[in-house]
Amino acid sequence: MPDRIAADNPSVETVRATLAAAGATGRPRIAVPDDSVEAFPVGEVVRLVLGGRTRFARIDRAIDDTVEIRGAYDNRRLAREADGENRLVEWADAEGVDVGRSVLVDVVEAGELYGVRRAGTSAVYELPETSRNDSLAAIAERTRDTEGAGDDE
């Protein structure tokens, strides 16, 4: 069974971002506030959960040098190329979130897994298999470290 983590878990950082308009198209984009950009690796494609479905998004730098997410796509290749159906548009319509409104971006695992939700809602995220393996390896490493801590005394 996949590991799950709630948005209100202390290990999840929640960033209040803005659903802004992307250029002349007016299509929605997520504008990340300047004080949170360190959790968003520019140029990388990450998993992005929208409405309970995992999509993929590339984190970009806008013309004004801010960090943004311009779309969400069905796979990594489509996200890299910004090709195919932009699921961020679909999500905003389904959730009734208009351009100019705040959205919450949950940093579940920086550089790997993010979730977007309408302000005032909650979410539970499934950790990707690699994350679970990494987490288990980290737990095992910490356990080995603490078990052997008294051996040198």
N, C-alpha and C positions, 0 to 999 in steps of 0.2 A: 504494500500500500504506500502511495506517495506521501512524503512528508508535506505537511501543510503549515502555513504560518499566517496569522491574522495581521491585518494592517495596523492594529493597535499594539502589537508586540513591541517591547522596548528595543528590539534589534532592528526594527524597520524605521527608517527615517522618512518622514512625510514632508514633502515640499509643497507649498502652495504656489502654483504656477498660474499662468493665464492662457486661456484659449484665445489666441490672437489671430488676426487675419494675415494670410501669407500673400504679400504683394498685391498686385492688381486683381488677382483671381478671387481674393476674399475667402479662399478655402482656409479651414482652420489649421492652426499649428500650435504647438505647446511651447510657450516662451518661458524658459527657466529663469528664475530670479538670479541676479548676480551673486548673491551670498550663498548660493547652493551649487554653483557650477562644478565644483571639485568632485561631486558625486556622479557627474555625467561625462563620460569619456568621448570627446569630440572625435568624429570620424569612425567610430565603432558602431557596429550593428548589434543591437541588444534585443532580448525578449521583452515584449511589452504586452501586458495583460489589459485587455479592454472588454468590459462586460463579461468577464469570466472566460474569455477566449484568448489564447496566447497568439500573438502576432509578432512581427519583427519590425524594428525601426532603426534608422540610422540617426545618430545624434550629430547635429551639424552646428556650424557657426554661421550666424546670419550676417547679412551685409553690415549691420550696425555693430557687429562683433559680439552680439549676445548668443547664448546657447539656445538651440531650439530642436524640437522634434517636428518635422514637417509632415509625417505620415506614418501609417502602420500598414504593413503588408503581410501576405500569407506565408512568405518564406524569406530566408536571408538574401537570396539573390535579388528578389523583387525589391526588397528594402534597400539594398546597395544601389540598385539602378533607379529607384523611385518609379517602378513600372507596375502596371496592374492596378487593381482596385485599391484605393486608399481607404482603409478601414477606419481611420480616424474620423473621416467625414461621416461615415455610416454610424459610428459610435456616438458622435456629437448629436446627430439627428435623433437617434434612438433614445438618448438620455435627456434630450431637451436642453442641452447646454449650448448657449449662444456664444458667438464670438464676443470677446470682451469680458467674459465671466471667468471666475476662478475655478480651477480644477485641482485636485490633490494628486500628486505623483508620489507613489510609495517606492522608495529605494529599498527593495527587498534584498538584493545583492548588487552592490555597486559594480557597474561594468558588465553585468550579466542579466539581471531580472528586475523589471520595473512594472508598476501597475498604475493605471490612471483611473480615477473615479470622480464622480460628481461630489462636490462638497456636501457634507452631511450624510454620506453613505459609508458603509463599511465593506470590507472585502477580505477574502481568505485566498491565499495564493498557494499553488502547488510548487514545491521546489523542484527544479530540473534534476534529473538523475546525476549529472556531474556535480551539482551542488551538494547533493546528499552524500555522495562518495567523498567529496572534499571535506565536508563537515564531519563525517565519520572518521576520516583519517586524522583530522585536527583533534578530535576528541581522544582518539587512541594515542596520539602523540602527547597530549597534555597528561593523559593517564600514566603513560610511561615515565614522563618527566616527574610527576608527583610521587609515583611509587618508588622511584630510585633516589628521591631527594634525601632521604635519611641514610643512605648507604655509605656516604662519604664521611659521616660524622664519627 
